[in-house]
Amino acid sequence: MNIKRKLYQYCIDFLDKRIDAAREAIRVAQESANDETKSSAGDKYETGRAMMQLEIEKNATQLEEALKQKKILDSINIEIQPLKIQNGSLVFTDQGNFFLAISVGLVVIEDKSFAVVSAQSPIGSRLIGLKSGDTFSFGNKTYKVGQFA
């Protein structure tokens, strides 16, 4: 399905941007910390280095999370037609459309909105294992699964 392939590619591009941004932020923070070493002395130097170290750690955590999500994406085979909804499924319901992969949010493809969610998210975990015609409740709504791929 063309929409499924486009959503999958959107997720890849989304993660690639996050990974690149985190790596760049780490590089910049490391350069700033190195510059602090050259230009400062005393307490100001220590404060600057500590702030840059915190920035590096924050971005390293974000990078690690993005790389974990990339592994999840890499494990998805979008070419298969599953018997039940699973990670990588494109799901149409009477209350909205979903793509189970990673948490990205709302994405519009070919004039249709899709909630791109992880299988571990509250709604994603309710979708896993369902088939066409099944229903589930989430929030104050009851959803009926239509077709999925």
SULSULMO-V49331 format. One record per helix or strand. SS is the DSSP state (h for helix, s for strand). FROM is the first residue (numbers start at 1). TO is the last residue. If there is no record, write none. Layout:
((SS FROM TO) (SS FROM TO))
This chain:
((h 2 39) (h 42 74) (s 90 93) (s 96 101) (s 105 109) (s 112 118) (h 122 127) (s 135 138) (s 141 148))
